[in-house]
Amino acid sequence: MWRVLVSDEMRLGDVKYPGVLLDYRPGIGREELLEIIPAYDALITRSRTQVDAELLKRGKRLKVVGRGGVGVDNVDLEAASRLGILVVNVPEANTRSAAELAFGLLLAAARGIALSDRKIRAGEWDRKFLGLELKGKTLGIVGLGRIGSQVARFAKGFEMRVLAYDPYIPRTRAESLGVELLEDLSDLLRQSHFLTVHTPLTEETRGMIGRRELYLLPRGAVVVNAARGGIVDEKALLEVLEEGHLFAAGLDVFAQEPPPKDHPLLNHPKVVLTAHLGANTFEAQDRVGEAVLERVVRTLEGDLSYALNTGFDPEALEALRGFLPLGEALGKLLAQITRGRPEVLEVSFLGRFEKDPEPVASAVAKGFLSRVLGEEMVNLVSARPLLRDRGIRLVTRRQEEAGEYTRLLEVRLATDQEERRARGVVMAGKPRLVGIDDYALEVVPEGYMLVCINYDRPGVVGQVGTLLGEAGVNIAGMQLGRDVPGGRALFVLTVDEKPSPEVLEALRALPVLERVDLAEL
């Protein structure tokens, strides 16, 4: 008899599993949970319960942890892997509901539904309001993942033209949806009568739709944010609405939730609001509960197809301790210095590895995706499925010879525009970057790095150093690699602070430099 504890509130459905004793204890306190967990074979939770190393160690019989939803940031995956505990989730359960809400906000904003509702309740029968039709209009989608793709399908049903901006999605994904994929966000904005965002909140996406971007939209456009608060700058949105450039907006999320009662958007007549309800449908909650319970039971019975951390040998994780952060750093580096839409991520293990190095490939995928999804949204065990979701192939290969090194890790990223490579080793337990493309160098992969390509001429580094010095950017270190004297060269500058966009533009304008890329590791 398997004993399964449910520690958070969820709808588990009516299916009964023979041999499974279900103990439903939503809202159980931390101390009580620590006391009773040794008696259970599986734990099912949502985001409230912190499944940390202490709790996992107390679970002497614990074999499976099920997370009802997408993220597993409240589960210590490394500790679970070390203890041989499998982790499952249900990332697809909320997709339909979230997409329907976003499209519902779009329709409500376009037709003034919330505004008319308020007026009628206040005793005013106003039939003068003119709304907007969707047919023949252009919808711009920022972020063409699962939810953005579903919104695109809805829009096609309304006979809309659909554009998308997502630099991390292969072109084939957009083509299969009948969506035009644009290379530049500004181009999408200029053509979009309706705009909806479906990206995670990262440093890259925070405030990405600000005053400038909102004014690039055609006059009378509608903006919807049902993704994460902070992607659309709320202050800028208010100003552009007040100035009459936008027709309306729909918001399911805020930068601060719940928003302050005096937030000016809460009572704005042109804004329709919901309280972060994207996943809140009976059907989605049923799917989450039913699916996570089914997957936990199937995993207990030996079906490993849903487990995020299968194949993670605890001894291998320990043996590869230095290579895991190296792989993550190389993935992050290539994600930032390679132009174009990613198609193939290839990880090569050169030399003799005592343990199976496949977890390192997962670390590379994690580093690569962390620039897209944010550190909290991707981890060592979810990286591969997330990469597959985006249509990016992960390829691994082995080679016994590693040249001058005992063990070498090489990562190649191929996009629709170019291919770049990065190589690294572990020295004294610490990661070292030892090559980019065909150039050999040695750099500690951390902090802010400027990767510059130039022709090997006197004075190049001096001009770059002078420009950075005048801008107040301190150079912490430099490494140079070149093919032949007088040929092409690559040098890496590590700097103490992130150069501003203006400084980067000035560097790229220097005639002595062929290319400048900034990486933050």
N, C-alpha and C positions, 0 to 999 in steps of 0.2 A: 504493500500500500504506500503510494507516494503521498507525502504531506506537503501541501502548497499553501503558503501564507500570502494573503493579499493585504498590503499595508496602507494602500491609498484608495480613495473612492474611485470606482469605475464600474461600468455596466458589463458584466461577464457573460450575458446571454443565458440560454436555458439548456445548453448542451451539457450532458452529464458524461464524465469520463470514468469508465470502470477502473477501479484500482487507484483512484485519485481522491484524497480527502482534502476538501477545500476549506480553508479557515479564513473567513472574510473579516478583517479587523481594520477598517479604514480609520485613519487618524490616530493610530496607536503611537504612544509616546516613545521617545528614544530609549529610555532606561528599560521599559518593559520589553521593547523589541530586542534589545541586547540580551535580555534574560531568557526569552523564549525561542530565539532563532536557532539554537542548537538542535531543536526537535524537528526542523523542517528540511525537506529536500529541495525546495524551490521557493523563491521570493518573487512576488509580482508587485511592482511599484509604478508610480508616475514620478513627477518631479519633486514632490515634497520630501520623500524619504531619502536621506543621504546614505548611499550604500558604499561606505568607505572601508578602508582596510580593517579597522577594528571590528566592524559588523561582520565582514566576510570571514575573518578569522574565528569569530565566535560561532559561525555556522558550520559546525563540525560535519553535519550531513549534507550541507548545501552543495548542490550540483549545478543549479541553473538560476540565473537572475533574469527576469523578464521586465523590460521597460515599456510601459504603455505609451507610445508616442515615438517621435523622431529622435530627439537628442538623448544621449546617454552620458551627459556631462555630470550627472549626480551619481554615477557609478565609477568606482575606481577600477578601470579596465585592466591596468597593469597588475594590480593586486589580485583581481579575479583570475587573470591568466596564470599568475604564479601559483595560485592555489588550485588550479585545475577546474575553476568554476566557469561555466559557459554563460555568455550574455546574449540575449536576443532582444530585438525591438520590432516595431511595426511602422517604419517610416512612411509608408504609402497610405495609411489609413485616413489621414486628414486632407489629402490632396483635393478631392472633389469638393468637400465642404468649403475649404479655404478659397478655392477658385470661384465657387458659386457666390460666396459673400462678396468677393472683390467685384464680380460682374454685377451683382445686385446693387452695390454702392454706385457703380458707374451709371446704371439705369436710373437709380433714385436721384442722383445728382443731375443727370441730363433732363429729367422730367419734373424736377422740383417737388418730389413726393413728400419729403420731410417738411419743406416750407409750407406746402398746401395743407398738410396735416395739422401743423401748428396753428395756421390761420383759422381753419374750420373749428378747431377746439376753442379758439378764442372768440368765436362767433362771427368771423369774417368770411363771407362767401366770395372769394376772388377768382374769377374766371379769365382774368386778363393775362395771367402768366403764360409765356410761350416757352416751351421746352425745345429740346434738340432730338432729332432722329439719329439713329446709328447707321442706317443703311447708306452705303456709299462714302462714309467717313473713314478716316484713317486712325487706327488704334496703334499707339506706340507702347511696346512692352519692354521694360528694362528688367532683364533676368528671365531666361527661357528655360528654367528648370522644370520640375514636375508641375508646379502650380501655374507658372507662366505659360507652359505648353497647353494646359487645360483651358486657361483663359483664351488663348489663341483659337482653340477649337470652338469655343462659344462665339467668339467674334466672327468667325467664318460663317457660323449659322445665321448671324445677323447681317450677312453680306457686307461686312466691313473689309477694308484693306488692312492688313496687319504687318507692321514693321517690328523688328526686335533689335535690341542692342544687348549683346552678351559676348564679351571677348573670350570667354572660356568654353563656349559651346561650338562643336564642329559644325560646319556649314550644312552637312548632311542632315543634322537634326532639324534645322529650320526648313530645309527643302521638303522633308517628309511631312511637315505641317502646313506647307503652302505659305510660309512666312518669309518675308524679305529680311535678310540679316544685314544690318548696316555696320560699317566699321567705325563710325564716329557717332557719339551720342548727340552731338549738336545737329547732325544731319537728321537724326530721328526726331528730335524735338521740333525742328522747323516744319516738319510735315505732319505732326500728330495733332489731330483734333481732340483726341482723348489719350491720356497717359496713365499707365498703371505700372507700379514697381513691384518686383517679386525677387528681391535679393536679400541675403542675410545682412545684418548690420555689422560692418567691419570698418577699420580705419579708412579703407578705400571708398566705401559707400556712404559713410556718415556725411550728411549734408550734401550729397552729390547732386540733389535737385534743389538748388538755391535760387536766389533772385535772378541771376543771369540766365540760368536754365529755364526758369518759368517764363521769362520774357522771350525766350526763343520760340516758345509754343505760339501757334497762331492765336490772334485775339479771339476770345470766346471759347477757349479750350476748357476741358474738364480734367482734373487731376485726381487720381485715386491712390491712396497708400493703405494697403491691407497686409503689408509685409512686416516691417519693424519701424517703430518710432525713431525719428532721427535721420532717416534716409532723405525724407523731404524736410527741408528747413522750415519749421513752423512759423518763425518770425517772418521769413521771406514770403511764405504762402499767404499769411495774413495781409501783408503789405500789397502784394500783387492782386489779391482779391479786392481789397479796399480801393485800389487804383483802377479797378474795372477791367483789367486785362483778361482775367479768367472768368468763365461763366459760373463755375461751381467747383466744389471739391468733395470727395468722400474719404473719410478717415475711420479706420478700425483700430489704429494704433497711435500712440503718442510717445514722445521722448521720455516723459515721466508718466507712469501709470499707477493709480488713476491720476489724471491731470488735475492741477489746482482748480478749485471751484471758480476762480476769477480768470481762468484761461480765456483769452479773447475769442478763440475759435469755437468755444463751446456754445455760444449764443449767436454765432454769425449766421445770418439768413441764407448765405450761399453754401453752407457746409452741412452735409449729412453725416451723422456719427453713429458708430456702434462701439461697444466696449470690448474690443479685442475678442471678437466672437468667431474668428475664422474656423476653428475646429469644433465649435459648439453647435452640433446638430445631434439629434438622437441617433441618426444613422452612423455618423463618424464615431461617436462615443461607443456605440454598439460594436462597430468594426474594430476599434482599438481594443476594447475589453475581450471580445470574442477571439480576435486574432492573437493577442498576446497569450491568452490562456492556452489556445490550441498549440501555439509554437513552443510554449514551455513544456506542455505534456509530450509533444512529439520529440522534443530534445531530451527529455528524461528517458524516453523509450529508445533513444539511440540515433534519432534522425538529426544529423548535424547541419542540414542544409540552411538553417536560419541563424545559426550561431555566428556571431561577429568575430569571435576570437578563437576559432578552431585552428589547430596546427601551431599554436604558440607554446612551444616547449619551455617551461620555466628555466631549465638549465641553458637553453639556447638564448633566452633573453639575457641571462646573466653573462654568458660568454660574448654576446654581441653588444654589450653595454656601450662601448665607445663608438660603435658603428651606427647605432640607432640615431643619436644626435647628428652624426655626420651625414647620414642619408637625408634626414629632415632638412639640414642646412643646404645640401645640394639641390633638393627639390625646390626650396624657397628661392634660392639664387636663380635657377633657370626659369622659374615662373615670372621673375621680374626683369630678366635681361633678354628674353626671347620674344621676338615680335610675331604676331599672327595668332591664328586659332589652333590650339593644341590638338594633335591627332594621335601621337604615339609617345609614350614615356618608357624609355628602355633603361633597365638597370643591369649593369654587368658586374659580376663578382670575379675579380682576377686574383689568382693565388689560392692558397689552401686555407679554407675556413673549417675550423674544428666542428662547428655545428651548422646546421642548415641555415643559410643567411636570408631566407625568404622574408622574415620579419623586417629586415632592413629595407626591402622593396616597399613594404607597407609604410615605413617611416618616410621614404622618398615621396610616396603618394600623399602622405599626411602633410609634409612640408609644402609640396606643390599646391595642394588644395587650401591650406591655411591662408594663403594670399587671396583666395577667392571667397571662401566661406567664413573665415574668421577662426581664430585658435579654438574657441569654445565649441564650434560646430563640427569639428573633425578630429579624429583621434586615430591611434595606431590600428585599431580593428575596424573602424568604419570607413577608412580611407579607400580601400579597394572597391567596395560597393558604390561609394559616392563617385569614384572615378568612372566606373562602368555606366552609372546613371547619365554621365555627361558624354558618353560615346567616345571616351579616350582609352586607347588600348594600353595596358601595362604589360610590358614584355621583360622577362628576365633571362639572363644567359650566364653561363659559367665558363671560365678559362683558367687553366692551371698556372700559366705563366703570368707574373705581374711585373716583369721588368726588374727595375732596381729595388722594388718594394716586395715585402713578404706578402702583403694583402692590399689590394687596391680596389676602390669602389669608383666606377665610372657611370655617370648618368647622362643620357642623351634625350633631348626633347625635340621632337619634330613637329612643326606646325605647317600650315598651308603656305607660309612665307619663307621659312628658313629652318635650319637645324643648328642647335648649339649643344656643347658638351661641357661637363664639369667633372673633375676627378678629385678624389680625396683619399686620405689615409688616416689612421689613428696612430699618434705618436705619444708615448707616455700616458696613454689613456685618454688623450684629448684629440678632437677632430682637427685636421689640417686640410686646407684646400691646396692641391698641388698642381692644378692645371685647369685652364679654361680654353676650350676649343683645341688648337694645336700648340698652345703656348704653355710652357712650364713656369711655375712660380710657386711660392709657398706663403700662404696667408692663413691666419686664424679666422675662420668664417663666423664673424660676429659683428654687431654694430652696423654702421652705415658704410657701404662700400660703393665707390665710383669705379665702374669698369670702363676703361677708355681704350679705344683702338685708334692708332695713328700710324703714320709712316715714320720710320726710325730716323729722325733728324735732330740735330742739336737744338736745345732750347725749348723743347715741347713741354717737358715737365715744369720748367721754370715759368712759362706763360700760364700754365694751369695753376701752379702754386701762387703766383702773383694775384690772379683773379680771385682765388678762394680767400687769400689773405685779406684783400681789400674788402671782401664781403663778410669778413669776420668768421670764416669757417676754418677751424684749426685742423691741420693734417696730422693724424696720429701715426701713420705708417704708409709705406709704399713698397710695392713689388712690381718688377718689370719682367716681361717675357717677350722674346722676339724670335722670328724665324731665321733670318740672316741679317748681318749688319747692313743697314741702309734699306732693309725691306720693311714689311709691316710689323708692328709691335703692338703689344697689349700691356697696359699697366693698370694696377689696382691701387687706388688710394683709399685708405680707411680714414674717416673723418669723425670728429667728436660729436657733431650735431648734423641733423638732416638739412641739406642745402635747400633753399627755397626754390620754387618754380622759376623765379627770375634768374637765380644763380645758375640753375641747370640750363636754362635757355641761353644764357651768356656763354656757358661752356660749349654748348653745341654749336654756337656761332663762331667759335675760334677756327680759323682756317687750318690750323695744324692738327685738328682732331677730326677723324673720320666718323666716330661714333662715341656716344657717352650714354651709359645706362646706370641707373641708381638701384641698388639693392639694399633692403633693410633686413638684417638677419638677427 
